Amino acid sequence: MATTNALAARGLGGSTGPLAMGISNYNQGLAGTSFSGLVNALQAYGNMGTSAAGSLASAAGTAGGNVGNLTANTNNTIGTTESNLGSAQASGILGSANALSTGLTGAAGSSTNALLLSKLLNPGGNEATGGESGGIYGGSSNAPLPGLTASDYGSGF
């Protein structure tokens, strides 16, 4: 009723045509505005979904890259550690072999030295058997040089 009175005040009362036309224009404007608002809201939600998916994909790519780098670093560390272990084992084996070689060489040298020393200190031979070996030059106490006798040396020998 208020709408009819407002139209009558403008000089449009008495006929329902202008009223119907006003209502129709109002409804078309309302519908157009509502539809545009709804379409804009849906587009905004769609854009938010697209943006979220892009951010998620970027985060997944970064995480994958980080895992790849971590794996590569871990593998490098493992390889270096195994190489160092091999070097340590090899140096231990080499050191043991060198020590054994040095010990055998020293033992051989010591036994040779002991034999020479015993010949120098005991030129008369083996005391246990009473024999004479002639020292390191092959002679005896009576004939220090092989093939010579005490008389060959003159008096006093």
C-alpha positions as a Markdown table, in Angstrom:
| # | Residue | x | y | z |
|---|---|---|---|---|
| 1 | Met | 0.0 | 0.0 | 0.0 |
| 2 | Ala | 2.8 | 2.3 | 0.7 |
| 3 | Thr | 4.1 | 1.8 | -2.8 |
| 4 | Thr | 0.7 | 2.6 | -4.3 |
| 5 | Asn | 0.6 | 5.9 | -2.3 |
| 6 | Ala | 4.2 | 6.8 | -3.4 |
| 7 | Leu | 3.2 | 6.3 | -7.0 |
| 8 | Ala | 0.0 | 8.3 | -6.6 |
| 9 | Ala | 2.0 | 11.2 | -5.1 |
| 10 | Arg | 4.1 | 11.3 | -8.3 |
| 11 | Gly | 1.1 | 11.2 | -10.5 |
| 12 | Leu | 1.4 | 7.6 | -11.5 |
| 13 | Gly | -1.4 | 6.2 | -9.3 |
| 14 | Gly | -4.6 | 4.8 | -10.7 |
| 15 | Ser | -3.0 | 2.3 | -13.1 |
| 16 | Thr | -1.1 | -0.8 | -12.2 |
| 17 | Gly | 1.2 | -0.5 | -15.2 |
| 18 | Pro | 3.7 | 1.9 | -13.7 |
| 19 | Leu | 3.7 | -0.1 | -10.5 |
| 20 | Ala | 4.4 | -3.4 | -12.3 |
| 21 | Met | 7.1 | -1.6 | -14.3 |
| 22 | Gly | 8.8 | -0.3 | -11.1 |
| 23 | Ile | 8.6 | -3.7 | -9.5 |
| 24 | Ser | 10.1 | -5.4 | -12.6 |
| 25 | Asn | 12.9 | -2.9 | -12.8 |
| 26 | Tyr | 13.7 | -3.4 | -9.1 |
| 27 | Asn | 13.7 | -7.1 | -9.5 |
| 28 | Gln | 16.0 | -7.0 | -12.5 |
| 29 | Gly | 18.4 | -4.8 | -10.8 |
| 30 | Leu | 18.4 | -6.9 | -7.6 |
| 31 | Ala | 18.8 | -10.1 | -9.6 |
| 32 | Gly | 21.7 | -8.7 | -11.7 |
| 33 | Thr | 23.5 | -7.4 | -8.6 |
| 34 | Ser | 22.9 | -10.6 | -6.7 |
| 35 | Phe | 24.1 | -12.8 | -9.6 |
| 36 | Ser | 27.2 | -10.6 | -10.2 |
| 37 | Gly | 28.0 | -10.8 | -6.5 |
| 38 | Leu | 27.6 | -14.5 | -6.4 |
| 39 | Val | 29.8 | -15.0 | -9.6 |
| 40 | Asn | 32.5 | -12.7 | -8.1 |
| 41 | Ala | 32.5 | -14.6 | -4.8 |
| 42 | Leu | 32.8 | -18.0 | -6.6 |
| 43 | Gln | 35.6 | -16.7 | -8.7 |
| 44 | Ala | 37.4 | -15.5 | -5.6 |
| 45 | Tyr | 37.0 | -18.9 | -4.0 |
| 46 | Gly | 38.3 | -20.5 | -7.1 |
| 47 | Asn | 41.3 | -18.2 | -7.2 |
| 48 | Met | 42.0 | -19.0 | -3.5 |
| 49 | Gly | 42.0 | -22.7 | -4.3 |
| 50 | Thr | 44.4 | -22.2 | -7.2 |
| 51 | Ser | 46.7 | -20.1 | -5.1 |
| 52 | Ala | 46.6 | -22.7 | -2.3 |
| 53 | Ala | 47.4 | -25.5 | -4.7 |
| 54 | Gly | 50.3 | -23.5 | -6.1 |
| 55 | Ser | 51.7 | -22.8 | -2.7 |
| 56 | Leu | 51.3 | -26.5 | -1.7 |
| 57 | Ala | 53.1 | -27.6 | -4.9 |
| 58 | Ser | 55.9 | -25.1 | -4.2 |
| 59 | Ala | 56.2 | -26.3 | -0.6 |
| 60 | Ala | 56.3 | -30.0 | -1.8 |
| 61 | Gly | 59.0 | -29.1 | -4.4 |
| 62 | Thr | 61.1 | -27.4 | -1.7 |
| 63 | Ala | 60.6 | -30.3 | 0.7 |
| 64 | Gly | 61.6 | -32.8 | -2.1 |
| 65 | Gly | 64.7 | -30.7 | -2.9 |
| 66 | Asn | 65.7 | -30.7 | 0.8 |
| 67 | Val | 65.2 | -34.4 | 1.1 |
| 68 | Gly | 67.3 | -34.9 | -2.0 |
| 69 | Asn | 70.1 | -32.7 | -0.6 |
| 70 | Leu | 70.0 | -34.4 | 2.7 |
| 71 | Thr | 70.2 | -37.8 | 1.1 |
| 72 | Ala | 73.1 | -36.7 | -1.1 |
| 73 | Asn | 75.0 | -35.2 | 1.9 |
| 74 | Thr | 74.3 | -38.4 | 4.0 |
| 75 | Asn | 75.7 | -40.6 | 1.2 |
| 76 | Asn | 78.7 | -38.4 | 0.8 |
| 77 | Thr | 79.4 | -38.6 | 4.5 |
| 78 | Ile | 79.0 | -42.4 | 4.5 |
| 79 | Gly | 81.3 | -42.7 | 1.5 |
| 80 | Thr | 84.0 | -40.6 | 3.2 |
| 81 | Thr | 83.7 | -42.5 | 6.4 |
| 82 | Glu | 84.0 | -45.9 | 4.7 |
| 83 | Ser | 87.0 | -44.6 | 2.7 |
| 84 | Asn | 88.6 | -43.4 | 5.9 |
| 85 | Leu | 88.0 | -46.8 | 7.6 |
| 86 | Gly | 89.6 | -48.5 | 4.6 |
| 87 | Ser | 92.6 | -46.3 | 4.8 |
| 88 | Ala | 92.9 | -46.8 | 8.6 |
| 89 | Gln | 92.7 | -50.6 | 8.1 |
| 90 | Ala | 95.2 | -50.6 | 5.3 |
| 91 | Ser | 97.7 | -48.5 | 7.3 |
| 92 | Gly | 97.3 | -50.8 | 10.3 |
| 93 | Ile | 98.0 | -53.8 | 8.1 |
| 94 | Leu | 101.0 | -52.1 | 6.5 |
| 95 | Gly | 102.2 | -50.9 | 9.9 |
| 96 | Ser | 102.0 | -54.5 | 11.2 |
| 97 | Ala | 103.8 | -55.9 | 8.2 |
| 98 | Asn | 106.6 | -53.2 | 8.5 |
| 99 | Ala | 106.9 | -54.0 | 12.2 |
| 100 | Leu | 107.2 | -57.8 | 11.5 |
| 101 | Ser | 109.7 | -57.2 | 8.7 |
| 102 | Thr | 111.8 | -54.9 | 11.0 |
| 103 | Gly | 111.6 | -57.5 | 13.8 |
| 104 | Leu | 112.7 | -60.3 | 11.5 |
| 105 | Thr | 115.5 | -58.2 | 10.1 |
| 106 | Gly | 116.6 | -57.2 | 13.6 |
| 107 | Ala | 116.5 | -60.9 | 14.8 |
| 108 | Ala | 118.5 | -62.0 | 11.8 |
| 109 | Gly | 121.1 | -59.3 | 12.3 |
| 110 | Ser | 121.2 | -60.0 | 16.0 |
| 111 | Ser | 121.9 | -63.7 | 15.5 |
| 112 | Thr | 124.6 | -62.9 | 13.0 |
| 113 | Asn | 126.2 | -60.4 | 15.4 |
| 114 | Ala | 125.9 | -62.9 | 18.2 |
| 115 | Leu | 127.7 | -65.6 | 16.2 |
| 116 | Leu | 130.5 | -63.2 | 15.1 |
| 117 | Leu | 130.9 | -62.0 | 18.7 |
| 118 | Ser | 131.1 | -65.6 | 20.0 |
| 119 | Lys | 133.9 | -66.3 | 17.4 |
| 120 | Leu | 135.8 | -63.2 | 18.4 |
| 121 | Leu | 135.5 | -63.9 | 22.1 |
| 122 | Asn | 136.1 | -67.6 | 21.9 |
| 123 | Pro | 138.5 | -68.3 | 19.1 |
| 124 | Gly | 139.5 | -71.6 | 20.7 |
| 125 | Gly | 136.2 | -73.2 | 19.8 |
| 126 | Asn | 133.5 | -74.9 | 21.7 |
| 127 | Glu | 134.4 | -75.3 | 25.3 |
| 128 | Ala | 131.8 | -77.9 | 25.9 |
| 129 | Thr | 133.4 | -80.3 | 23.4 |
| 130 | Gly | 137.0 | -79.2 | 24.0 |
| 131 | Gly | 137.5 | -78.6 | 20.3 |
| 132 | Glu | 139.2 | -75.7 | 18.7 |
| 133 | Ser | 137.5 | -73.9 | 15.8 |
| 134 | Gly | 140.3 | -71.4 | 15.1 |
| 135 | Gly | 138.3 | -68.2 | 15.7 |
| 136 | Ile | 137.0 | -66.2 | 12.9 |
| 137 | Tyr | 140.1 | -66.7 | 10.8 |
| 138 | Gly | 140.0 | -70.5 | 10.9 |
| 139 | Gly | 143.3 | -71.0 | 12.8 |
| 140 | Ser | 143.9 | -72.5 | 16.2 |
| 141 | Ser | 145.6 | -71.2 | 19.3 |
| 142 | Asn | 148.8 | -73.2 | 18.3 |
| 143 | Ala | 148.6 | -72.1 | 14.6 |
| 144 | Pro | 146.5 | -68.9 | 14.3 |
| 145 | Leu | 146.6 | -68.9 | 10.5 |
| 146 | Pro | 145.6 | -72.0 | 8.6 |
| 147 | Gly | 148.5 | -73.9 | 7.0 |
| 148 | Leu | 151.1 | -72.5 | 9.4 |
| 149 | Thr | 152.5 | -74.0 | 12.5 |
| 150 | Ala | 153.8 | -72.4 | 15.7 |
| 151 | Ser | 157.4 | -72.9 | 14.4 |
| 152 | Asp | 156.5 | -70.7 | 11.4 |
| 153 | Tyr | 156.0 | -67.8 | 13.7 |
| 154 | Gly | 159.3 | -67.9 | 15.3 |
| 155 | Ser | 160.2 | -68.1 | 19.0 |
| 156 | Gly | 157.8 | -66.7 | 21.6 |
| 157 | Phe | 154.7 | -68.0 | 20.0 |
